[in-house]
Amino acid sequence: MTPLRISIAASIASILLILVVLELIRGRRLKERYALLWLVTGVVLLVLSLWRDGLNTIAGWLGVSGYPPAILFAAAILFVIIVLLHYSTVLSRLDDEKTLLAQDLALLRQRIDALEHGTTPSPDATAPSPPAD
């Protein structure tokens, strides 16, 4: 059986996580689409913390019957890994977009310099950039 103190502590931590995420959204320091994963994490941890019999049942299914609160830590780690994977994909996409923007900027600067000096821009400088994926 999950000790009551652990359930209370985990519930308080989950509520604090949800409140912090909501405050970050309210203060416009975290966009809603990124906050969704954190909110889901907080809610799942809160449900597991409050539903002690359910936590014990899940622990039994997974063979962790010796210490059911370990499921809380496993769930938290799983959600953190999912959030990190999501952020990695976002960062990868942003890095690709940054490269395309830098290339477009360089071509535009070359074209402006050529126009300012009265020369004809090279054909490469007027070529449209490839579309972003």
C-alpha positions as CSV (number, residue, x, y, z in Angstrom):
1,M,0.0,0.0,0.0
2,T,1.2,3.5,-0.9
3,P,2.0,5.4,2.3
4,L,-0.3,8.4,2.9
5,R,2.6,10.8,3.4
6,I,4.0,10.0,-0.1
7,S,0.6,10.4,-1.7
8,I,0.1,13.8,0.0
9,A,3.6,15.0,-1.0
10,A,3.2,13.8,-4.6
11,S,-0.2,15.4,-4.8
12,I,1.2,18.8,-3.6
13,A,4.1,18.5,-6.0
14,S,1.7,17.8,-8.9
15,I,-0.5,20.7,-8.0
16,L,2.5,23.0,-7.8
17,L,3.7,21.8,-11.2
18,I,0.2,22.6,-12.7
19,L,0.1,26.0,-11.0
20,V,3.6,26.9,-12.2
21,V,2.8,26.0,-15.7
22,L,-0.5,28.0,-15.6
23,E,1.4,31.0,-14.3
24,L,4.0,30.7,-17.0
25,I,1.2,30.6,-19.6
26,R,-0.5,33.6,-18.0
27,G,2.8,35.6,-18.0
28,R,3.3,34.7,-21.7
29,R,6.6,33.0,-20.8
30,L,5.4,29.6,-22.1
31,K,3.3,29.0,-25.1
32,E,0.1,27.0,-24.8
33,R,1.2,24.3,-27.3
34,Y,4.4,23.6,-25.3
35,A,2.6,23.8,-21.9
36,L,0.2,21.1,-22.9
37,L,2.7,18.3,-22.3
38,W,3.6,19.8,-18.9
39,L,-0.1,20.1,-17.9
40,V,-0.8,16.5,-18.9
41,T,2.2,15.4,-16.9
42,G,0.9,17.3,-13.8
43,V,-2.6,15.9,-14.2
44,V,-1.4,12.3,-14.6
45,L,0.9,12.5,-11.6
46,L,-1.9,14.1,-9.6
47,V,-4.4,11.3,-10.5
48,L,-1.8,8.7,-9.7
49,S,-1.0,10.4,-6.4
50,L,-4.6,10.7,-5.3
51,W,-5.8,7.3,-6.5
52,R,-3.8,5.2,-4.2
53,D,-5.6,1.9,-5.0
54,G,-5.1,2.6,-8.7
55,L,-1.4,3.2,-8.1
56,N,-1.1,-0.1,-6.2
57,T,-3.0,-1.9,-9.0
58,I,-0.8,-0.5,-11.7
59,A,2.3,-1.4,-9.6
60,G,1.0,-4.9,-9.3
61,W,0.5,-5.2,-13.1
62,L,4.1,-4.0,-13.7
63,G,5.5,-6.2,-10.9
64,V,6.5,-3.3,-8.7
65,S,4.4,-4.4,-5.8
66,G,7.2,-4.0,-3.2
67,Y,7.1,-0.2,-3.5
68,P,4.2,1.2,-5.5
69,P,5.3,4.9,-5.3
70,A,8.1,3.9,-7.7
71,I,5.4,4.1,-10.4
72,L,5.0,7.8,-9.7
73,F,8.7,8.4,-10.4
74,A,8.7,6.1,-13.5
75,A,5.7,8.1,-14.8
76,A,7.4,11.4,-14.1
77,I,10.6,10.2,-15.9
78,L,8.6,8.9,-18.9
79,F,6.8,12.3,-19.3
80,V,10.0,14.2,-19.0
81,I,11.6,12.0,-21.7
82,I,8.5,12.7,-23.9
83,V,8.8,16.4,-23.3
84,L,12.5,16.4,-24.1
85,L,11.9,14.5,-27.3
86,H,9.2,16.9,-28.3
87,Y,11.5,19.9,-27.7
88,S,14.3,18.2,-29.6
89,T,12.1,17.9,-32.7
90,V,11.0,21.6,-32.3
91,L,14.7,22.7,-32.0
92,S,15.7,20.7,-35.0
93,R,12.9,22.3,-37.1
94,L,13.9,25.8,-35.9
95,D,17.5,25.1,-36.7
96,D,16.6,24.2,-40.3
97,E,14.4,27.3,-40.6
98,K,17.3,29.4,-39.2
99,T,19.6,28.1,-41.9
100,L,17.2,28.9,-44.7
101,L,16.6,32.4,-43.3
102,A,20.4,33.0,-43.1
103,Q,20.7,31.9,-46.7
104,D,17.9,34.1,-47.9
105,L,19.3,37.1,-46.0
106,A,22.7,36.6,-47.6
107,L,21.1,36.5,-51.1
108,L,19.1,39.7,-50.3
109,R,22.2,41.5,-49.1
110,Q,24.1,40.5,-52.2
111,R,21.3,41.8,-54.3
112,I,21.0,45.1,-52.4
113,D,24.8,45.7,-52.6
114,A,24.7,45.0,-56.4
115,L,21.8,47.4,-56.9
116,E,23.4,50.1,-54.8
117,H,26.6,49.9,-56.8
118,G,24.8,50.0,-60.1
119,T,25.8,46.5,-61.1
120,T,23.6,43.8,-62.3
121,P,22.9,41.2,-59.6
122,S,24.2,37.7,-60.4
123,P,21.6,35.2,-61.5
124,D,22.2,33.2,-58.3
125,A,21.3,36.3,-56.2
126,T,17.8,36.6,-57.8
127,A,17.0,32.9,-57.6
128,P,14.2,32.1,-55.3
129,S,15.1,30.1,-52.2
130,P,13.8,26.6,-51.9
131,P,10.5,26.2,-50.1
132,A,10.6,25.3,-46.4
133,D,9.4,21.8,-45.5
